[in-house]
Amino acid sequence: MNNRTIEIIIGTTGEIQIDAVGFKGPDCEMATKFLEEALGVVGQKIKKPEYHQRNSARNQQRIGG
């Protein structure tokens, strides 16, 4: 089971950080888009290693045996 959460961190000077945890590939951008639009200007986006992983389950097939 994949636990996905969206963490919103508000700094003492008002900066906002949105972190999509448990998402892979472009799903993280889709999950946080509504928050980015509601909160306004996006300063910087940092893509975590999970972004570059495939989202779909791999189909493995064993030949021989």
Backbone as CSV, one residue per row, in Angstrom:
resi,resn,N_x,N_y,N_z,CA_x,CA_y,CA_z,C_x,C_y,C_z
1,MET,0.844,-1.182,0.000,0.000,0.000,0.000,0.883,1.236,0.000
2,ASN,0.521,2.204,-0.779,1.323,3.416,-0.936,0.658,4.557,-0.180
3,ASN,1.310,5.036,0.862,0.779,6.177,1.611,1.256,7.461,0.969
4,ARG,0.320,8.265,0.542,0.659,9.548,-0.073,0.153,10.671,0.805
5,THR,1.003,11.659,1.001,0.610,12.831,1.775,1.161,14.072,1.094
6,ILE,0.521,15.191,1.390,1.024,16.485,0.933,1.326,17.291,2.181
7,GLU,2.588,17.678,2.324,3.013,18.458,3.482,3.151,19.915,3.075
8,ILE,2.584,20.793,3.888,2.700,22.230,3.649,3.444,22.819,4.841
9,ILE,4.582,23.445,4.565,5.405,24.029,5.615,5.422,25.538,5.400
10,ILE,5.037,26.282,6.425,5.036,27.745,6.351,6.131,28.246,7.274
11,GLY,7.109,28.928,6.696,8.237,29.442,7.462,7.882,30.687,8.252
12,THR,8.766,31.056,9.153,8.517,32.206,10.018,8.473,33.520,9.251
13,THR,9.059,33.557,8.066,9.014,34.779,7.264,7.936,34.713,6.174
14,GLY,7.099,33.675,6.229,5.968,33.586,5.303,6.205,32.729,4.079
15,GLU,7.400,32.207,3.889,7.633,31.355,2.724,6.890,30.033,2.913
16,ILE,6.398,29.509,1.808,5.593,28.291,1.846,6.301,27.213,1.053
17,GLN,6.392,26.036,1.640,6.985,24.888,0.965,5.937,23.790,0.906
18,ILE,5.718,23.255,-0.303,4.764,22.163,-0.493,5.567,20.933,-0.876
19,ASP,5.358,19.844,-0.162,6.103,18.622,-0.414,5.126,17.473,-0.620
20,ALA,5.169,16.879,-1.804,4.320,15.728,-2.110,5.116,14.468,-1.783
21,VAL,4.682,13.747,-0.757,5.402,12.574,-0.273,4.676,11.309,-0.735
22,GLY,5.419,10.396,-1.337,4.832,9.133,-1.772,4.321,9.152,-3.200
23,PHE,4.463,10.275,-3.888,4.040,10.382,-5.281,5.238,10.122,-6.181
24,LYS,4.990,9.597,-7.371,6.060,9.353,-8.339,5.692,9.986,-9.664
25,GLY,6.718,10.426,-10.377,6.497,11.013,-11.691,5.668,12.284,-11.600
26,PRO,4.974,12.621,-12.665,4.200,13.863,-12.697,2.997,13.876,-11.764
27,ASP,2.700,12.750,-11.107,1.583,12.732,-10.158,1.769,13.767,-9.052
28,CYS,3.021,14.013,-8.651,3.258,14.978,-7.570,2.853,16.386,-8.010
29,GLU,3.141,16.729,-9.261,2.747,18.055,-9.754,1.236,18.176,-9.860
30,MET,0.583,17.104,-10.299,-0.867,17.136,-10.406,-1.504,17.233,-9.018
31,ALA,-0.901,16.573,-8.032,-1.455,16.574,-6.677,-1.324,17.924,-5.994
32,THR,-0.295,18.691,-6.334,-0.057,19.967,-5.654,-0.485,21.182,-6.469
33,LYS,-0.916,20.972,-7.701,-1.259,22.091,-8.585,-2.318,23.002,-7.970
34,PHE,-3.371,22.409,-7.383,-4.440,23.239,-6.827,-3.924,24.098,-5.678
35,LEU,-2.974,23.592,-4.917,-2.399,24.374,-3.816,-1.541,25.515,-4.352
36,GLU,-0.751,25.231,-5.377,0.086,26.273,-5.982,-0.788,27.390,-6.543
37,GLU,-1.887,27.021,-7.185,-2.773,28.035,-7.754,-3.458,28.841,-6.652
38,ALA,-3.849,28.174,-5.578,-4.541,28.863,-4.483,-3.597,29.774,-3.701
39,LEU,-2.344,29.366,-3.563,-1.391,30.123,-2.749,-0.654,31.198,-3.533
40,GLY,-0.703,31.156,-4.849,-0.087,32.216,-5.635,1.222,31.816,-6.284
41,VAL,2.140,32.740,-6.314,3.386,32.615,-7.073,4.258,31.476,-6.549
42,VAL,4.803,30.711,-7.488,5.731,29.640,-7.144,7.142,30.170,-7.347
43,GLY,7.940,30.109,-6.289,9.306,30.615,-6.366,10.263,29.626,-6.987
44,GLN,10.248,28.409,-6.500,11.193,27.410,-6.977,10.577,26.025,-6.821
45,LYS,10.773,25.196,-7.842,10.320,23.809,-7.768,11.556,22.927,-7.765
46,ILE,11.577,22.002,-6.832,12.683,21.053,-6.754,12.091,19.665,-6.945
47,LYS,12.573,18.975,-7.961,12.076,17.630,-8.240,12.948,16.626,-7.500
48,LYS,12.296,15.841,-6.648,12.995,14.824,-5.873,13.261,13.605,-6.763
49,PRO,14.126,12.705,-6.321,14.409,11.508,-7.128,13.161,10.712,-7.488
50,GLU,12.134,10.754,-6.624,10.902,10.031,-6.888,10.212,10.514,-8.160
51,TYR,10.440,11.778,-8.510,9.810,12.334,-9.704,10.238,11.550,-10.951
52,HIS,11.470,11.088,-10.938,12.027,10.427,-12.115,11.747,8.925,-12.137
53,GLN,11.034,8.420,-11.123,10.659,7.014,-11.108,9.351,6.831,-11.853
54,ARG,9.157,5.654,-12.378,7.913,5.354,-13.077,6.786,5.189,-12.079
55,ASN,5.608,5.626,-12.469,4.443,5.546,-11.592,3.727,4.212,-11.699
56,SER,3.710,3.629,-12.869,2.934,2.409,-13.070,3.690,1.193,-12.524
57,ALA,2.932,0.209,-12.145,3.526,-1.039,-11.669,4.175,-1.747,-12.845
58,ARG,5.282,-2.372,-12.579,5.987,-3.077,-13.644,5.367,-4.448,-13.855
59,ASN,5.212,-4.784,-15.107,4.755,-6.123,-15.434,5.985,-6.958,-15.745
60,GLN,6.230,-7.963,-14.936,7.377,-8.813,-15.144,6.914,-10.165,-15.632
61,GLN,7.676,-10.683,-16.563,7.318,-11.979,-17.111,8.563,-12.851,-17.079
62,ARG,8.406,-14.042,-16.580,9.526,-14.958,-16.482,9.423,-15.985,-17.611
63,ILE,10.498,-16.131,-18.326,10.527,-17.085,-19.425,11.481,-18.214,-19.052
64,GLY,11.067,-19.410,-19.294,11.898,-20.570,-18.945,11.680,-20.955,-17.498
65,GLY,12.511,-21.777,-16.987,12.286,-22.055,-15.588,12.935,-23.244,-15.126
